Structure formats: C-alpha cells, structure tokens
Amino acid sequence: MRHRYLTAYDIADPKRLRKVCKAMEGYGERLQYSVFVCDLSGVEMVGLKTDVGMHMNFSEDSLVIIDLGEPGVGHSFEFLGSHRPLPRSGPRIV
C-alpha cells in the first residue's frame, strides 16, 4: 500500500545538498526548495532513505519524513502565493 509523505531536509554542505536534492527528485514532487511530497510504497521508502542517507552527514544534516496516510484520503494542503501542483494520487512510474 502506498502512503503520501511530506519530506523536508536541511543539508549543511552545498555539494551534499545538490546530491540529496537530485536523489529526492527521483521519489517525489518538489513543493518548495527542500520540501517534497512523495507517494511511496514501503519498498520505495526504504530506497529513499538509503539513497538520501548515503549523501548525508548525520552529525550535520537532517531529513524529516511525515506520513500523511493513503494518497488522496483526508489531506488538506493550503497554499498562499505561487506553488507547484501536488502529485496525482496513484502509482508513479520513475
């Protein structure tokens, strides 16, 4: 079963930041510079943590992952100003 996750990261080094950003782009849709919405299965979540974790320095960097439940069920996103569209519910082919 897929879940929708809100993820945000804070990476101290610009070189690591670019690598983490590139890895995250493979898993979700960017909402803001370091904030992504990702619809993932359990296996895909393990892949995200592995791929992003290999570029992080765990004593300086952080990644927060918030489980929002099933995609399209009871979520409310409110935006002020310009924003990128949320991903559509359902499987995503990468």
ZIPE-V914407 format. One record per residue. N is the residue number from 1. RES is the residue in one small letter. SS is DSSP state (a for helix, b for strand, c for the rest). PSI is psi in whole degrees, -180 to 180 (none if undefined). Layout:
BEGIN
N:RES:SS:PSI  N:RES:SS:PSI
END
This chain:
BEGIN
1:m:c:137  2:r:c:148  3:h:b:153  4:r:b:130  5:y:b:141  6:l:b:123  7:t:b:146  8:a:b:144  9:y:b:156  10:d:b:108  11:i:c:125  12:a:c:-33  13:d:c:130  14:p:a:-36  15:k:a:-45  16:r:a:-37  17:l:a:-46  18:r:a:-40  19:k:a:-41  20:v:a:-43  21:c:a:-47  22:k:a:-42  23:a:a:-44  24:m:a:-34  25:e:a:-23  26:g:c:-10  27:y:c:-19  28:g:c:-173  29:e:b:130  30:r:b:130  31:l:b:-42  32:q:b:-178  33:y:c:-47  34:s:c:25  35:v:b:128  36:f:b:151  37:v:b:128  38:c:b:128  39:d:b:109  40:l:b:149  41:s:c:174  42:g:a:-41  43:v:a:-43  44:e:a:-35  45:m:a:-40  46:v:a:-43  47:g:a:-43  48:l:a:-50  49:k:a:-39  50:t:a:-50  51:d:a:-44  52:v:a:-43  53:g:a:-31  54:m:c:-15  55:h:c:-5  56:m:c:152  57:n:c:107  58:f:c:-14  59:s:c:-12  60:e:c:-27  61:d:c:163  62:s:b:152  63:l:b:128  64:v:b:137  65:i:b:121  66:i:b:119  67:d:b:117  68:l:c:3  69:g:c:-161  70:e:c:140  71:p:c:134  72:g:c:7  73:v:c:103  74:g:c:23  75:h:c:144  76:s:c:115  77:f:c:129  78:e:c:132  79:f:c:146  80:l:c:129  81:g:c:-164  82:s:c:141  83:h:c:162  84:r:c:151  85:p:c:149  86:l:c:153  87:p:c:149  88:r:c:150  89:s:c:147  90:g:c:177  91:p:c:150  92:r:c:126  93:i:c:123  94:v:c:none
END
